[in-house]
């Protein structure tokens, strides 16, 4: 059984390591430092931590100003409020102005489950992906989160980094390379392509194993960078299998599923099914309960693959 660790812990650890090496790294928070674990950076570098208060618009605007002054700001807040309320500032002060700001959306996806529907961001990737110049990164676990934070610091330009609060299985390895915009192929296959992002890598790995038992050869691509998406990897895999499933802990509208559909429609026609939350809001509950409610589980990936392949699987 995989070890469990909160992605926010990987984020905090990487931030402190970078802070030790780079004096220009600053951290801003919207009065959620304990929850976001940015308090650990504050304890280590108090002079480079700024609590802006519960004011996401000011958070983003201040971060943009710091970037103009030569700092590398990581602006932290709950993903639902940050991407919703701070959108205009991100659009103009960060992306239009092309300022080197790292927008960090915490408490993302089902990890906000017990805080209620209003706090459950299932549209944040869609919003951030729509912004010109914005890079969008959705790591799978705490280990990959550390690599993503490091890559974000060295990337020159706006970035949105999605961070989960609650512990999830560690399924990636420290020695695996991480490059912004490059997919990672976890399994070779010939019958169907499964494309996952974020914490859905764990369920996708389970689905691949179950499909293998059924005689189905599934290829698995992990897309940690939603934008820019790895078109080459998607096209190559779809050309081989002709059948594709996208899997995300986010709305199928505007997220990974939409990005994959755009690539396929323009470059490599293939049958596609999108697994995610289907144009709906969340509800209050435990994280596992919400993953069950949204059917973001391996058994749904398997059943969707069987439906997509049809007679080929049933013969």
C-alpha positions in Angstrom: 0.0 0.0 0.0 1.3 3.4 -1.0 2.4 5.9 1.7 0.1 8.9 2.2 1.3 12.5 2.4 -0.4 15.8 1.9 0.7 17.6 -1.3 0.8 20.9 0.7 3.6 19.3 2.8 5.7 18.8 -0.4 4.9 22.3 -1.4 6.1 23.7 2.0 9.3 21.6 2.0 10.3 22.7 -1.5 9.5 26.4 -0.7 11.9 26.4 2.3 14.7 24.7 0.3 14.4 27.3 -2.4 14.2 30.0 0.1 17.5 28.9 1.6 19.1 29.3 -1.8 17.4 32.3 -3.2 17.0 35.6 -1.4 14.6 36.9 -4.0 11.9 34.4 -3.2 9.0 35.9 -1.2 5.8 34.3 0.0 2.4 36.0 0.3 -0.7 34.5 2.0 -4.3 35.4 2.3 -4.5 34.7 6.1 -4.4 30.9 5.6 -0.8 30.3 6.5 -1.4 27.4 8.8 -3.7 25.6 6.5 -1.5 26.3 3.5 1.6 25.4 5.5 3.3 28.6 4.4 3.7 29.3 8.2 6.8 27.0 7.9 8.4 29.4 5.5 7.3 32.3 7.7 9.0 30.7 10.7 12.2 30.3 8.7 12.2 33.6 6.8 9.9 36.0 8.6 11.3 39.0 6.7 10.2 37.4 3.4 6.7 36.4 4.4 3.7 38.8 3.9 0.2 38.1 5.3 -2.1 40.2 3.0 -5.2 39.2 4.8 -8.5 37.8 3.4 -8.2 39.9 0.3 -7.3 37.8 -2.8 -7.4 40.7 -5.2 -4.8 42.6 -3.0 -2.8 39.4 -2.7 -2.4 39.1 -6.5 -1.8 42.8 -7.1 0.8 43.0 -4.4 2.6 39.9 -5.8 2.6 41.6 -9.2 4.3 44.6 -7.7 6.9 42.5 -6.0 7.6 40.8 -9.3 8.2 44.2 -10.9 10.6 44.9 -8.1 12.7 41.8 -9.0 11.3 39.4 -6.5 9.9 35.9 -7.3 6.6 35.9 -5.3 4.5 32.8 -4.5 1.0 34.1 -3.8 -1.1 31.6 -1.7 -4.8 31.4 -1.0 -7.7 28.9 -1.2 -8.1 28.0 -4.9 -11.8 28.8 -5.1 -11.4 32.3 -3.8 -8.1 33.0 -5.4 -9.1 32.0 -9.0 -12.6 33.5 -8.6 -12.0 36.8 -6.8 -8.5 37.4 -8.0 -9.2 36.6 -11.7 -9.1 40.2 -12.9 -5.8 41.0 -11.2 -4.4 37.8 -12.6 -5.6 38.7 -16.0 -4.2 42.3 -16.1 -1.5 42.6 -13.4 0.0 39.2 -13.9 -0.7 37.7 -17.3 -1.3 40.8 -19.5 1.7 42.5 -17.9 3.7 39.2 -18.1 4.9 39.4 -14.5 6.8 36.6 -12.9 4.2 35.6 -10.3 3.5 32.1 -9.0 -0.2 31.8 -8.2 -0.8 28.9 -5.7 -4.3 27.6 -5.3 -4.6 25.6 -2.1 -7.3 23.3 -0.7 -8.0 22.3 -4.3 -10.5 19.8 -5.6 -12.0 17.2 -3.3 -9.4 18.0 -0.6 -11.7 20.8 0.4 -14.6 18.3 0.8 -15.6 19.0 4.5 -15.6 22.7 4.0 -18.7 22.7 1.8 -19.7 23.3 -1.7 -18.7 26.9 -1.8 -15.1 26.1 -0.9 -14.8 23.2 -3.4 -12.9 24.4 -6.5 -13.8 22.3 -9.5 -13.4 25.1 -12.1 -10.0 26.6 -11.2 -8.0 24.8 -13.9 -10.5 26.0 -16.5 -10.3 29.6 -15.3 -6.5 29.6 -15.2 -6.1 27.7 -18.5 -8.1 30.5 -20.2 -5.5 33.2 -19.4 -2.9 33.9 -22.0 0.7 33.4 -20.8 -0.5 31.3 -17.8 1.2 28.0 -17.2 -1.0 25.5 -15.3 0.5 22.7 -13.2 -1.4 20.0 -11.4 1.0 17.6 -9.5 -0.1 14.0 -8.6 1.3 13.8 -5.0 3.7 15.4 -2.5 6.8 14.1 -4.3 5.9 15.6 -7.6 4.7 18.7 -5.9 8.3 19.4 -4.7 9.6 19.1 -8.2 6.8 21.4 -9.5 7.6 24.1 -7.0 11.3 24.0 -8.0 10.4 24.1 -11.7 7.9 27.0 -11.0 10.6 29.1 -9.4 13.0 28.7 -12.3 10.3 29.3 -14.9 10.1 32.9 -16.1 6.5 33.9 -16.3 3.1 33.4 -14.7 2.3 30.0 -13.2 -0.8 28.5 -11.5 0.0 25.6 -9.2 -2.8 23.5 -7.8 -2.2 22.2 -4.3 -4.3 19.7 -2.4 -4.7 19.8 1.4 -5.4 16.2 2.5 -3.0 13.2 2.3 -3.0 11.2 -0.9 -1.0 8.1 -2.0 2.6 8.7 -3.1 2.7 7.2 -6.6 5.5 9.1 -8.3 9.2 8.6 -7.7 11.9 11.2 -6.7 14.2 10.1 -9.5 11.6 10.6 -12.3 12.3 13.7 -14.4 9.9 16.7 -14.2 9.8 19.1 -17.1 7.1 21.7 -17.5 5.0 20.8 -20.5 6.1 17.2 -20.8 3.9 14.2 -20.1 5.2 11.1 -18.3 4.4 7.7 -19.8 3.7 5.3 -16.9 2.6 2.3 -19.0 3.0 1.3 -22.6 -0.2 0.0 -24.2 -1.8 -0.7 -27.6 -5.6 -0.9 -27.1 -6.5 2.3 -25.2 -4.9 5.5 -23.9 -5.7 6.8 -20.4 -4.6 10.3 -19.7 -4.7 11.5 -16.1 -3.7 14.6 -14.1 -3.3 15.3 -10.4 -4.3 12.8 -7.9 -6.2 10.7 -10.5 -2.9 9.1 -11.4 -3.4 6.7 -8.5 -6.8 5.6 -9.7 -5.6 5.4 -13.3 -2.7 3.1 -12.3 -5.2 0.8 -10.6 -7.4 0.8 -13.6 -4.5 -0.1 -15.9 -3.7 -3.1 -13.7 -7.4 -4.2 -13.7 -7.6 -3.8 -17.5 -4.5 -5.9 -17.9 -6.1 -8.7 -16.0 -9.0 -8.5 -18.5 -6.6 -8.7 -21.5 -6.7 -5.0 -22.3 -3.4 -3.2 -23.1 -3.8 0.3 -21.7 -1.2 3.1 -22.2 -1.1 5.6 -19.3 0.1 9.2 -19.8 0.4 11.4 -16.7 -0.1 15.1 -17.6 1.1 17.3 -14.8 1.1 20.4 -17.0 -2.3 21.2 -18.4 -1.0 24.2 -20.2 1.1 24.1 -22.2 -0.1 20.5 -22.8 2.2 17.9 -24.4 0.5 17.7 -27.8 3.2 15.4 -29.2 2.7 12.7 -26.5 -1.1 12.8 -26.8 -1.1 12.6 -30.6 1.5 9.8 -30.7 -0.5 7.7 -28.2 -3.9 8.3 -29.8 -2.5 7.5 -33.2 -1.5 4.1 -31.8 -4.6 3.2 -29.7 -7.4 5.2 -31.4 -9.2 5.2 -28.1 -8.6 7.8 -25.3 -10.0 8.4 -21.8 -9.1 11.6 -19.8 -9.3 11.5 -16.0 -9.3 14.5 -13.8 -10.5 15.7 -10.3 -12.0 18.7 -11.9 -14.9 19.7 -14.2 -14.7 18.1 -17.6 -15.5 21.6 -19.0 -12.3 23.5 -19.6 -9.9 21.2 -17.8 -7.8 18.3 -19.0 -10.7 16.7 -20.9 -11.3 19.8 -22.9 -7.5 20.3 -23.6 -7.2 16.7 -24.8 -10.3 17.1 -27.0 -8.8 20.1 -28.6 -5.6 18.3 -29.4 -7.4 15.3 -30.8 -9.9 17.3 -32.9 -7.1 19.4 -34.5 -4.3 16.8 -34.9 -5.4 13.1 -34.4 -9.1 12.1 -34.5 -9.8 9.4 -31.9 -12.7 8.2 -29.8 -12.6 10.1 -26.5 -14.4 9.8 -23.2 -13.9 12.4 -20.4 -14.0 11.4 -16.7 -14.4 14.2 -14.2 -17.1 16.2 -12.5 -20.0 16.6 -14.9 -21.0 20.3 -14.9 -21.9 20.4 -11.2 -21.0 21.9 -7.9 -19.6 19.9 -5.0 -21.1 19.0 -1.7 -19.9 18.7 1.9 -18.4 15.4 3.0 -15.2 13.5 3.4 -12.7 13.4 0.5 -13.2 9.6 -0.1 -17.0 10.1 -0.1 -16.7 12.8 -2.7 -14.4 10.8 -4.9 -17.1 8.0 -4.7 -19.9 10.5 -5.4 -18.2 11.9 -8.4 -17.2 8.3 -9.5 -13.6 9.3 -9.7 -12.5 5.7 -9.1 -10.6 3.0 -11.0 -13.8 1.0 -11.6 -15.3 3.8 -13.6 -12.2 4.1 -15.7 -12.3 0.3 -16.4 -16.0 0.3 -17.2 -15.6 3.4 -19.5 -12.7 1.6 -21.3 -14.9 -1.5 -21.8 -17.7 0.7 -23.2 -15.3 2.5 -25.5 -13.6 -0.6 -26.8 -17.0 -2.4 -27.1 -16.9 -5.7 -29.0 -13.1 -5.7 -29.0 -13.1 -6.2 -25.2 -16.1 -8.5 -25.0 -15.0 -10.9 -27.7 
